[in-house]
């Protein structure tokens, strides 16, 4: 349920809150695999902090998916 709620919250235009939501998904770890598509989309966000948090979250949730996305 937490992952679902966080995914819904990713639609916020508030960048500081978006960073918090993305970070929370990363902290959940591998059980947040439902968030992979949304996080992959955030890799091209205009905000560097959002991109960095999405990168870190992807690494924690699915290192292989992160590698396929070009993240080292």
Backbone as a ProteinNet text record, in pm:
[ID]
protein_1_A
[PRIMARY]
XXXXXXXXXXXXXXXXXXXXXXXXXXXXXXXXXXXXXXXXXXXXXXXXXXXXXXXXXXXXXXXXXXXXXXXX
[TERTIARY]
81.8	0	86.5	196.2	284.3	340.4	379.2	434.3	328	207.1	97.6	76.3	72.5	53.1	168.3	289.2	405	402.8	361.5	351	251.3	140.3	40.8	99.2	180	238.7	344.9	396.7	500.4	448	319.5	261.3	268.2	326.7	333.3	426.9	387.3	477.1	579.1	565.8	652.4	781	889.4	1013.6	1072.9	1074.7	1127.7	1046.9	916	832.8	857.7	875	901.9	1030.2	1131.9	1258.2	1232.3	1150	1118.3	1046.4	952.4	876.4	966	1052.5	1143.6	1242	1292.9	1383.7	1314.7	1190.1	1114.7	1099.6	1074.5	1064.9	1196.9	1306.3	1437.1	1461.8	1414.2	1432.1	1348.9	1238.6	1156.6	1233.3	1309.6	1395	1323.8	1367.8	1319.7	1168.6	1100.8	955.3	882.5	956.9	897.6	916.7	924.3	947.5	836.5	716.9	608.7	644.9	744.6	783.2	888.6	937.7	1048.5	1018.5	905.1	872.9	870.5	806.7	799.3	938.6	1022.3	1158.2	1241.7	1224.8	1298.2	1259.5	1133.1	1089.3	1152.7	1170.2	1227.4	1376.7	1440.2	1581.7	1602.2	1496.7	1508	1439.4	1411	1350.4	1444.3	1388.2	1470.4	1547.5	1504.3	1568.7	1677.2	1797.9	1911	1890.6	1833.1	1809.3	1712	1608.5	1511.5	1580	1660.2	1731.4	1825.8	1897.2	1991.8	1918.2	1807.1	1729.8	1669.4	1623.2	1568.3	1677.4	1796.5	1910	1939.1	1946.2	1974.5	1863.8	1738.9	1626.3	1629	1656.1	1664.2	1771.7	1885.4	1994.2	1952.8	1874.8	1834.1	1720	1631.4	1514.9	1549.5	1621.9	1656	1787.4	1898.9	2029.4	2045	1984.7	1994.5	1918.6	1801.8	1725.8	1802.7	1865.4	1947.7	2063.5	2127.3	2239.3	2192.4	2076.2	2023.2	1987.1	1955.9	1925.3	2051.1	2166.7	2293.2	2348	2293.3	2338.7	2448.4	2557.6	2669.8	2669
-119.4	0	126.3	123.1	240.3	270.8	167.5	189.6	252.2	202	256.8	404.9	438.9	578.3	666.2	616.2	693.9	712.1	609.6	623	731.9	737	841.5	979.7	986.6	1114.3	1165	1078	1121.1	1222	1243.1	1341.4	1483.8	1502.2	1635.7	1727.5	1852.9	1948.8	2007.2	1972.7	2024.2	1941	1996.7	1919.9	1871	1952.7	1899.6	1779.2	1783.6	1670.3	1550.8	1575.1	1467.2	1394.2	1469.3	1409.1	1321.1	1367.2	1287.8	1157.8	1166.3	1047.5	945.8	994.7	906.1	841.2	919.1	865.9	757.6	780.7	681.5	551	561.1	439.7	363.2	434.1	369.3	301.8	362.8	304.9	178.2	168.7	47	-69.2	-39.5	-141.4	-231.3	-355.4	-446.9	-471.5	-448.1	-467.6	-353.9	-252.8	-139.6	-152	-274	-292.3	-232.9	-212.9	-149	-5.8	51.2	189.7	203.5	92.7	100.5	190.1	173.5	253.6	402.5	437.7	578.6	634	554.5	600.6	614.2	523.9	534.8	663.3	700.9	826.3	946.8	936.5	1049.3	1069	972.2	988.9	1103.9	1146.1	1257.5	1384	1388.6	1506.8	1626.3	1744.7	1865.4	1901.2	1848.4	1879	1775.4	1821.8	1732.1	1650	1710.3	1638.1	1523.7	1546.1	1440.5	1328.3	1363.3	1261.5	1180.2	1247.3	1179.5	1083.8	1128.8	1043.4	924.6	948.1	838.1	735.8	782.9	693.7	608	671.9	599.3	500.4	541.6	452.9	331.4	352.2	239.9	140.8	191.4	103	17.3	74.2	1.5	-95.4	-58.9	-142.4	-257.6	-226.2	-329.7	-293.3	-335.4	-300.5	-340.8	-451	-495.6	-401	-356.4	-259.8	-128.4	-89.5	32.6	18.3	-97.8	-121.3	-115.2	-176.5	-173.6	-30.8	55.2	195	279.5	216.2	286.7	347.2	309.3	360.7	269.6	330.5	253.1	252.7
0	0	0	73.5	78.5	-59.4	-132.9	-267.6	-356.7	-350.3	-431.1	-399.1	-271.8	-231.7	-277.8	-267.5	-312.7	-463.5	-537	-682.3	-719.4	-650.6	-675.2	-643.8	-541	-498.6	-595.5	-681.4	-775.9	-877.2	-881	-973.4	-920.3	-804.1	-745.1	-824.7	-841.9	-906.3	-806.9	-679.9	-574.7	-571.4	-626.8	-640.6	-508	-402.9	-276	-225.1	-240.1	-198.1	-289.6	-418.6	-513.3	-474.1	-438	-392.9	-270.2	-178.4	-59	-96.2	-188.4	-227.9	-298.4	-385.8	-458.6	-360.3	-268.2	-166.3	-84	-48	29.4	-48.9	-178.6	-260.4	-257.6	-267.7	-261.7	-128.1	-22.1	110.8	128.7	58.7	64.2	2.3	-102.7	-162.5	-261.5	-274	-377.2	-378.9	-270.1	-272.3	-344	-388.5	-460.4	-611.7	-661.6	-805.6	-891.2	-836.1	-911.9	-950.5	-886.2	-910.9	-1020.7	-1074.7	-1170.4	-1289.7	-1352.9	-1471	-1438	-1328.3	-1287.3	-1258.9	-1193.2	-1162.3	-1289.2	-1382.3	-1509.1	-1581.5	-1575.8	-1638.3	-1569.9	-1438.5	-1363.9	-1391.7	-1456	-1491.4	-1589.6	-1656.1	-1750.3	-1698	-1569.4	-1509	-1522.5	-1528.7	-1543.8	-1416.9	-1302.7	-1175.4	-1144.8	-1124.3	-1096.7	-969.9	-867.6	-742.5	-761	-840.7	-869.5	-946.3	-1045.3	-1124.1	-1035.5	-948.2	-858.8	-763.8	-707.8	-618.1	-692.6	-814.8	-895.2	-925.4	-954.6	-979.9	-857.4	-742.7	-618.5	-584.7	-604.6	-575.1	-666.7	-794.8	-888.4	-847.3	-805.4	-762.3	-643.5	-553.4	-432.8	-460.5	-551.5	-579.8	-672.6	-780.6	-878.7	-946.6	-890.1	-945.8	-1093.1	-1131.6	-1270.7	-1364	-1324.7	-1404.8	-1413.8	-1304.7	-1306	-1403.7	-1403	-1494.4	-1639.1	-1668.3	-1805.1	-1848.2	-1751.6	-1782.2	-1796.8	-1782.3	-1799.1	-1671.9	-1558.4	-1430.5	-1377.1	-1334.9	-1281.5	-1131.4
[MASK]
++++++++++++++++++++++++++++++++++++++++++++++++++++++++++++++++++++++++

